[in-house]
Amino acid sequence: MEKTRLAYLYAGAAIFFWATIPTAFKIALANLGILPTLTIASIVSAAALFIILTSENKLALLKRNSPRDLLNSAILGLINPFIYYLILLKAYQLLPAQVAQPLNMIWPIILVFLSIPFLKQKIRARSFAALFISFAGVYVISSQGKLFHPAGSNLPGILLATGSSVFWAFYFILNVKDRREEAVKLFLNFTWGSIYLIIAIIVTGRFPDPVSIKGLAASVYIGLFEMGVTFYFWLRALQLAPTTDKVSNLVYLAPFLSLVLVHFIIKEPVYYTTPAGLLLIISGILVQGRK
């Protein structure tokens, strides 16, 4: 019983922090811009994961990485955090937070279709139904309150937000094939990602001077609670739960909680189409995952 309660406490903490991230993205982007926000967040995340590895006495696992493992981490780090978050943050820059976040949530459906060529899995008829339901949700959310007149929606932002899910699904597949310890993989991925981002900052010269304290604080928060510590909370929740499905489905509470936060903290008016579209996207994901 104690383990189950701890599992829900860890899951609740993870869900709360993930729900705050769209608000943090908007604050950081308004004060720093995409590249500085992501660079700071990636470095903070790598540092947080290093501390986690140290606290769990897993630093020795880093020495076991072969040159091939390091190359694999370099490729994964290029996809996430470098490419994936650059695309996602641009989407957040172009769209309201309440629109960008749920559009990114369709990655489990994209994952199924990418699994055909990469994991040699067969696709079921249910997957096409799930895809249709989820993309109906994408349309509803993208309309931003104008369900039958969506022409005013920001098409580049919508394409970036939904397109980011393709990169995340691709990253997920490559990560599944890599059998190393999760914290080790993530630490190396974010270390490589930080290197790429620092190089990009130097080449483009896009680091603001002076640095906004508000933007810096939001970027550090993103590094800790979007990428670093929250990952540890979620893994602990899955490890302690009697069955993972009892915890896993709780993650769908995060986007609804984030709607409340973006409304009251950054004063976004919530369109009626956002929760309606969210329900469709989550329904599609649940249809796909039904046993």
NORQUI-V959030 format. One record per residue. RES is the residue in one letter. D_LAST is the distance of its C-alpha to the last C-alpha in Angstrom with 2 decimals. Layout:
RES_D_LAST + RES_D_LAST
//
This chain:
M_26.31 + E_28.34 + K_25.68 + T_23.09 + R_25.78 + L_26.64 + A_23.06 + Y_23.06 + L_26.59 + Y_25.76 + A_22.69 + G_24.96 + A_27.68 + A_25.52 + I_24.18 + F_27.77 + F_29.24 + W_26.75 + A_27.52 + T_31.21 + I_30.97 + P_31.41 + T_34.57 + A_35.74 + F_35.19 + K_37.36 + I_40.07 + A_40.27 + L_40.38 + A_43.08 + N_45.24 + L_44.64 + G_42.90 + I_39.96 + L_41.31 + P_43.01 + T_40.03 + L_37.63 + T_40.21 + I_40.88 + A_37.20 + S_36.39 + I_39.36 + V_38.52 + S_34.92 + A_36.23 + A_38.71 + A_36.13 + L_33.90 + F_37.09 + I_37.88 + I_34.42 + L_34.95 + T_38.43 + S_37.40 + E_34.86 + N_37.45 + K_35.43 + L_38.20 + A_38.99 + L_35.69 + L_37.19 + K_39.92 + R_37.53 + N_36.52 + S_37.95 + P_39.46 + R_36.38 + D_34.18 + L_36.52 + L_36.41 + N_32.62 + S_32.91 + A_35.53 + I_33.24 + L_30.31 + G_32.85 + L_34.08 + I_30.67 + N_29.87 + P_31.90 + F_34.55 + I_33.18 + Y_30.00 + Y_31.85 + L_34.92 + I_32.93 + L_31.00 + L_34.25 + K_36.05 + A_33.44 + Y_34.05 + Q_37.75 + L_37.50 + L_35.04 + P_34.73 + A_32.43 + Q_30.25 + V_29.65 + A_29.35 + Q_26.71 + P_23.93 + L_24.68 + N_23.98 + M_20.49 + I_19.00 + W_18.87 + P_15.07 + I_15.17 + I_18.33 + L_16.88 + V_14.47 + F_17.62 + L_19.81 + S_17.63 + I_18.82 + P_22.46 + F_22.22 + L_19.42 + K_19.63 + Q_15.96 + K_15.23 + I_14.14 + R_12.05 + A_13.59 + R_10.90 + S_12.32 + F_15.71 + A_14.86 + A_13.51 + L_16.72 + F_18.87 + I_17.73 + S_18.22 + F_21.53 + A_22.65 + G_22.29 + V_24.32 + Y_26.97 + V_27.21 + I_27.65 + S_30.04 + S_32.25 + Q_33.33 + G_34.24 + K_35.63 + L_32.78 + F_35.04 + H_37.43 + P_35.48 + A_38.33 + G_39.39 + S_36.22 + N_36.78 + L_35.26 + P_35.88 + G_34.16 + I_31.11 + L_30.92 + L_31.35 + A_28.69 + T_26.02 + G_27.48 + S_27.18 + S_23.37 + V_23.93 + F_26.02 + W_23.59 + A_20.70 + F_23.29 + Y_24.44 + F_20.96 + I_20.65 + L_24.18 + N_23.60 + V_20.62 + K_23.04 + D_25.65 + R_25.39 + R_28.01 + E_27.80 + E_26.08 + A_29.16 + V_31.47 + K_29.67 + L_29.60 + F_33.24 + L_34.41 + N_32.48 + F_34.12 + T_37.44 + W_37.44 + G_36.29 + S_39.17 + I_41.60 + Y_40.61 + L_40.90 + I_44.28 + I_45.56 + A_44.40 + I_46.18 + I_49.34 + V_49.36 + T_48.78 + G_50.76 + R_48.35 + F_48.65 + P_50.30 + D_53.58 + P_53.77 + V_50.15 + S_48.86 + I_48.20 + K_45.61 + G_43.81 + L_44.14 + A_42.69 + A_39.69 + S_39.12 + V_39.35 + Y_36.87 + I_34.40 + G_34.93 + L_34.29 + F_31.47 + E_29.55 + M_29.79 + G_31.23 + V_31.08 + T_27.90 + F_26.03 + Y_27.41 + F_26.39 + W_22.75 + L_22.65 + R_24.38 + A_21.90 + L_18.95 + Q_21.21 + L_22.31 + A_19.16 + P_17.96 + T_14.33 + T_13.87 + D_11.20 + K_14.05 + V_16.29 + S_14.40 + N_13.77 + L_17.50 + V_18.50 + Y_18.14 + L_21.18 + A_23.36 + P_24.07 + F_25.06 + L_27.32 + S_28.77 + L_29.87 + V_32.01 + L_33.47 + V_34.41 + H_36.00 + F_38.14 + I_38.91 + I_39.46 + K_40.08 + E_37.62 + P_37.44 + V_33.82 + Y_33.19 + Y_31.39 + T_29.27 + T_27.81 + P_25.64 + A_24.78 + G_23.68 + L_21.80 + L_19.70 + L_18.95 + I_18.06 + I_15.73 + S_14.12 + G_13.66 + I_12.14 + L_9.61 + V_8.90 + Q_8.61 + G_6.33 + R_3.80 + K_0.00
//
